[in-house]
Amino acid sequence: MTTKSITVLGAGVIGLNTAILLRAAGFEVTIVSRCTPEHPELDPLYTSPKAAAHWLTFADNDDVRLQRWDTVGFRMLYELGAIQGTGVAKQNAFVVGEKKKEGEEVPWWAEIVPDFRPMHPHELPRPLTHGYSFHGISIDLPVYLSFLLRTFRRMGGHVVVADVKHIDEVCDGRIGGREGKRPDVVVNCAGMGALTLGGVKDTKVFPTRGQTVIVRAPGYTQQWSRHDQVCYIVPRMDGTGTVCLGGTRQADEWALEPDMETAEDIVRRCLLLAPELRRDHWGGEPSPSSSSTSKTPSLDSVDVISHAVGLRPSRIGGPLVGAPSRHHTGTLLVHNYGHAGYGYQAGWGCAAEVVGVVVRELSGAVFGGVEEVEVQVQMRVGGSVRVKL
């Protein structure tokens, strides 16, 4: 039986996760993208390298679909966290707020994360009164994205750098087609590109602007997030002593330049959670413009390395995952985009769902679903990780 060929459009985290799982399932896979983790500067809307990148579910207790995706994501990432060189690390994590979510006694994810427990009052930053502690995940960028691309290539995947203007160009094989032939399947992982991509032009897609501040804080290793506002602290565990502070969630905002008032607000909110990030706590040099007597948190209170802005590819009604149709060339077209701010945590789960859709549509076989299918992903020469998806 001839191996089916698949073109994955897009090389962000969603496209890379999807391409790896499709290749692991035995398909011939080519990624086509305007840019890759090797050259992220080629596309200002290439958002994946700009993320804070940690696991923090957005799924409510009744959102079964997102829970499934996030569960798969946590399992995969936690396994990768045990392998050196992946860019994934395990770390203590805290999710806090002024009060418990209304109607939530115990969050659904308490059953999937290790060492989950309610926090004690003395552990909580004032004036917060509620929180959970668990063993979480931090993702170092761009290490993780480079690792994914490297893994895909080691598995025999192909990469074509090209600027696709219309979905026809990949569906008919003009771009990415092996020996000029059209692929059997195209999986559209175009992210924000789905808004303008000819033949798709999904008007439900919109940007959600995220801004972060990267600071130096040697020795700091605790991850914090608030469930009642957009505020998070994600240490990079790569030995550089850098910490990502965030953030914002601004719908329909396209500005790619960092706003300094927003940066001040981010730092102020994060220092309420972790005053240990201040220069004067870890022995950093004081800022020339700061007052040595000032206790008011500000940008001068921390050692700023850089600022980052990314446009999360959001979609009215949530991400489009699956939705199979036949292009006029006969190529099967499947979609996987619109994940807003949860591409890293839900990416593996969405990719597994896409594998199921492709298998079902090509063969008519009943796919077991993400809870029953095992995919072996080659991680390093001579080694692999096997995660039940």
Buried (B, 14 or more C-beta within 10 A) or exposed (E): EEEBBBBBBBBBBBBBBBBBBBBBBEBBBBBBBBBBBBEBEEBEBBBBBBBBBBBBBEBBBEBEBBBBBBBBBBBBBBBBBEBEEBBBBBBBBBBBBEEBEEEEEEBBBEEBBEEBEEBEEEEBBEEBEBBBBBBBBBBBBBBBBBBBBBBBEBBEBBBBBBEBEBBBBBBBBBBBBEEEEBBBBBBBBBBBBBBEBEBBEBEEBBBBBBBBBBBBBEEBEBBBBBBBEBBBBBBBBEEEBBBBBBBBBBEEBEEBEBBEEBBBBBBBBBBBBBBBBBBEBBEBEEBEEBEEEEEEBBBBBBBBBEBBBBBBBBBEEBBBBBEBEEBEEEBBBBBBBBBBBBBBBBBBBBBBBBBBBBBBBBEEEEBEEBEEBEBEBBBBEEEEBEBEB
